[in-house]
Amino acid sequence: MKKPTIGTESGRYFLTDRIREEVNFRETLQNRGYPPPPIQKPPAPGNLIIPLPPREAWNVPPCDLQEAIGNRRSVRDFGKEPLSLDELALLLWATQGVREVPHEAAVLRTVPSAGCRHPFETYLAVLTVTGLESGIYRYLPLEHALEQIREANDLPARLSAATHGQRFAGQAAVTFIWTALPERTEWRYAEASYKVIALDAGHVCQNLYLACQAVGCGTCAIAAYNQTLLDELLGVDGSDEFAVYLAPVGKLP
């Protein structure tokens, strides 16, 4: 199934007619007896896997939730201090961490997802994280580890270009980039998937905003980006998997 198209009609935005129709959930792949898609992309053969510090070992101060919610704001100016691996591990756990895998069709994480489908993969454009080389990584939530995808030359410039000149994207310590694999959600929700995937992305990014409060960081979500440039930076095909949201993270100045 291809990505939805967005156009204008009498000055108003609309999704394709197929999405606006009532969905026959009896005809979903789940109800037709098809097995669910994998809950995580396997690492590519030969890629380096980097274990992340476990939760009980993090050197991160406690954070009051009420204070974190009250202080939540978008930040576009970052300091030069790098993130520690503990701090990065907390942010990844807060946004896509796994609590339990009860069976092959569900995974319980730190964020809600329609039907427990969790259609996202988390990529990182790393510039200054202690212990990591600059480049593109992918979070492996089942293992709580990172897969090193590739080095990326001129990464700040490519991030800025992919976000239509938003330079702060290339000035952060690390940029979280979420891709969607629609088949995970389509298996249960068919054409209604596009709506719930968008809702799920909001849950994930809000957790990132709040978790940043615990590590003295700021972030600013970005939805204005060049689809082709961002997909090429990650090495995804733009059809079965494509970027949907990103958020640069850096220490507060």
ChimeraX attribute file (.defattr): number of C-alpha atoms within 10 A of each C-alpha:
attribute: neighborCount
match mode: 1-to-1
recipient: residues
	/A:1	10
	/A:2	9
	/A:3	12
	/A:4	13
	/A:5	9
	/A:6	10
	/A:7	10
	/A:8	9
	/A:9	8
	/A:10	5
	/A:11	7
	/A:12	7
	/A:13	9
	/A:14	14
	/A:15	14
	/A:16	11
	/A:17	9
	/A:18	11
	/A:19	16
	/A:20	11
	/A:21	10
	/A:22	9
	/A:23	14
	/A:24	11
	/A:25	15
	/A:26	12
	/A:27	14
	/A:28	17
	/A:29	17
	/A:30	17
	/A:31	12
	/A:32	11
	/A:33	9
	/A:34	10
	/A:35	12
	/A:36	18
	/A:37	17
	/A:38	13
	/A:39	21
	/A:40	17
	/A:41	12
	/A:42	9
	/A:43	16
	/A:44	11
	/A:45	6
	/A:46	8
	/A:47	12
	/A:48	14
	/A:49	18
	/A:50	16
	/A:51	13
	/A:52	19
	/A:53	17
	/A:54	13
	/A:55	13
	/A:56	6
	/A:57	8
	/A:58	15
	/A:59	14
	/A:60	14
	/A:61	9
	/A:62	9
	/A:63	14
	/A:64	10
	/A:65	13
	/A:66	9
	/A:67	12
	/A:68	16
	/A:69	14
	/A:70	9
	/A:71	12
	/A:72	16
	/A:73	14
	/A:74	12
	/A:75	19
	/A:76	19
	/A:77	18
	/A:78	19
	/A:79	14
	/A:80	14
	/A:81	15
	/A:82	17
	/A:83	23
	/A:84	17
	/A:85	17
	/A:86	20
	/A:87	23
	/A:88	19
	/A:89	21
	/A:90	23
	/A:91	22
	/A:92	25
	/A:93	23
	/A:94	22
	/A:95	25
	/A:96	26
	/A:97	22
	/A:98	18
	/A:99	14
	/A:100	12
	/A:101	13
	/A:102	9
	/A:103	8
	/A:104	11
	/A:105	18
	/A:106	16
	/A:107	20
	/A:108	18
	/A:109	19
	/A:110	17
	/A:111	22
	/A:112	17
	/A:113	21
	/A:114	16
	/A:115	13
	/A:116	17
	/A:117	26
	/A:118	26
	/A:119	25
	/A:120	27
	/A:121	21
	/A:122	21
	/A:123	24
	/A:124	25
	/A:125	27
	/A:126	25
	/A:127	23
	/A:128	20
	/A:129	19
	/A:130	16
	/A:131	10
	/A:132	14
	/A:133	14
	/A:134	21
	/A:135	19
	/A:136	23
	/A:137	24
	/A:138	23
	/A:139	26
	/A:140	25
	/A:141	20
	/A:142	15
	/A:143	13
	/A:144	19
	/A:145	18
	/A:146	24
	/A:147	20
	/A:148	23
	/A:149	20
	/A:150	18
	/A:151	14
	/A:152	16
	/A:153	10
	/A:154	10
	/A:155	20
	/A:156	19
	/A:157	16
	/A:158	18
	/A:159	25
	/A:160	17
	/A:161	18
	/A:162	23
	/A:163	22
	/A:164	12
	/A:165	14
	/A:166	17
	/A:167	17
	/A:168	19
	/A:169	32
	/A:170	24
	/A:171	24
	/A:172	28
	/A:173	24
	/A:174	27
	/A:175	24
	/A:176	26
	/A:177	23
	/A:178	22
	/A:179	24
	/A:180	24
	/A:181	24
	/A:182	25
	/A:183	20
	/A:184	23
	/A:185	26
	/A:186	22
	/A:187	22
	/A:188	23
	/A:189	25
	/A:190	22
	/A:191	22
	/A:192	19
	/A:193	20
	/A:194	19
	/A:195	13
	/A:196	16
	/A:197	23
	/A:198	13
	/A:199	14
	/A:200	19
	/A:201	23
	/A:202	15
	/A:203	15
	/A:204	21
	/A:205	23
	/A:206	17
	/A:207	18
	/A:208	25
	/A:209	27
	/A:210	26
	/A:211	25
	/A:212	25
	/A:213	22
	/A:214	19
	/A:215	23
	/A:216	15
	/A:217	21
	/A:218	27
	/A:219	30
	/A:220	21
	/A:221	22
	/A:222	15
	/A:223	12
	/A:224	13
	/A:225	20
	/A:226	14
	/A:227	15
	/A:228	14
	/A:229	17
	/A:230	23
	/A:231	20
	/A:232	14
	/A:233	17
	/A:234	22
	/A:235	14
	/A:236	15
	/A:237	12
	/A:238	19
	/A:239	14
	/A:240	14
	/A:241	20
	/A:242	24
	/A:243	28
	/A:244	21
	/A:245	21
	/A:246	26
	/A:247	23
	/A:248	26
	/A:249	30
	/A:250	32
	/A:251	21
	/A:252	18
	/A:253	12
